[in-house]
Amino acid sequence: MTIELFIGPLIGGIIGLITNGIAIRMLFRPLKAIKLLGFTLPFTPGLIPKEKNRIAKSLGNVVAGTLVNEAVVKKGLLSQEMDEKITRALNTWIEKNHDSEQTLREILFSFTGEEQGLDLLDKTTTKITSLSYERMNNLQLGNVLSEVAVVEIVSNLQGSMFAMLINDSLIHSAKVKIAEIIDHLIESRGEEILENIVNTETESLLDSKLCDLYNRYEAKLPEATQWVLSTYHQVVEKNIGTMLHALDLSQLVEDQINGFDVLEFEKIILDIMSRELAAIVWLGGLLGCAMGLIMSFV
């Protein structure tokens, strides 16, 4: 009776270990379907090789829809911790380079290369010019400046022999004519003038040395840091959805998993879940022991 008390749990534990071990092994094996007399044997191929495409699609949807969706990415990129990291990085860079003789142009080209740097500068200045010209048109400068000009002219003519000639009709006509001249000038040459100004200021800024800029704007560095953070937030808020959509993270994950060899995919899963799968095997042995012990008393 005493021997039977140990034999039952021992056999049950061994069976539990073996069956759970086989069950886990069958998740991955066999790698391909096995046919016998024209029929595919059940449970071949293994569950994971058989369902690899479905698993890849499901993982892609989970990653893109839940783990790395727009809200999650924004929360991470726009967090207080990220702002502090950016601020520290800026302060560290400024502290390291505030006495440098390098120009902004040299620093830009060190990151992008000369050809790409020039292309970036060209696109940036073109964009700034375009936005400035658009805003200038929206300001209706013809009406605004004509008002200012006529007031100034009338003020200067007061007390002169021409003052008696000034009346409301003349003032109105002058405003309309000046507004037309200004609007025509803006339409015909405004963008060209703005482009020249932007290019001149850009070239001057790029040729400035870091040490000179630091000495000139040291007091405004906190404001500059806040501007960088504000611009960063605006860029993320405005573009992160478009970027994630263009990236198509779901399809990217799906394609990546489908591109894995089955053995490579198996290794990835085992690396992630080795302890959990081993625990399942030992749990099978424990349950087998318990069942064997129960059967010893039946």
Residue pairs with C-beta under 8 A, 6 or more apart in sequence:
4 296
5 293
5 296
7 292
7 296
8 292
8 293
8 295
8 296
9 288
9 289
9 290
9 292
9 293
9 296
10 289
10 292
11 288
11 292
12 288
12 289
12 290
12 291
12 292
12 293
12 295
13 285
13 286
13 288
13 289
13 292
14 285
14 288
15 288
16 284
16 285
16 286
16 287
16 288
16 289
16 291
17 281
17 282
17 284
17 285
17 288
19 284
19 288
20 280
20 281
20 283
20 284
20 285
21 281
21 284
24 277
24 280
24 281
26 43
26 46
26 47
27 46
27 47
27 48
28 46
28 48
28 49
28 262
28 266
28 269
29 45
29 46
30 44
30 45
30 46
30 49
31 45
31 46
31 49
31 262
31 263
32 44
32 45
32 49
33 40
33 41
33 44
33 45
34 40
34 41
34 44
34 45
35 41
48 55
48 262
48 265
48 266
48 269
49 262
52 257
52 258
52 262
52 265
53 258
55 257
56 253
56 254
56 255
56 257
56 258
57 254
59 253
59 254
59 257
60 249
60 250
60 251
60 252
60 253
60 254
60 257
61 250
63 249
63 250
63 253
64 244
64 248
64 249
64 250
64 253
65 250
68 244
68 249
69 244
70 240
70 241
70 244
73 240
73 244
74 236
74 237
74 240
76 82
77 236
77 240
78 233
78 236
78 237
83 229
86 228
86 229
86 232
87 225
87 229
90 225
90 228
91 225
94 214
94 221
97 210
98 210
98 211
98 214
99 210
99 211
99 214
100 209
100 210
100 211
101 209
101 210
101 211
102 209
102 210
103 206
103 207
103 208
103 209
103 210
104 205
104 206
104 207
104 208
104 210
104 213
105 117
105 206
105 207
107 210
108 117
108 120
108 121
108 206
109 117
111 117
112 120
121 202
121 206
124 202
125 195
125 198
125 199
125 202
128 198
129 191
129 194
129 195
129 198
130 191
132 194
132 198
133 190
133 191
133 194
136 186
136 190
136 194
137 186
137 190
141 182
141 183
141 186
142 178
142 179
142 180
142 181
142 182
142 183
142 186
143 175
143 179
145 178
145 179
145 182
146 174
146 175
146 176
146 178
146 179
146 182
147 175
149 178
150 171
150 174
150 175
150 178
153 174
154 166
154 171
157 163
157 166
217 224
257 265
260 268
270 277
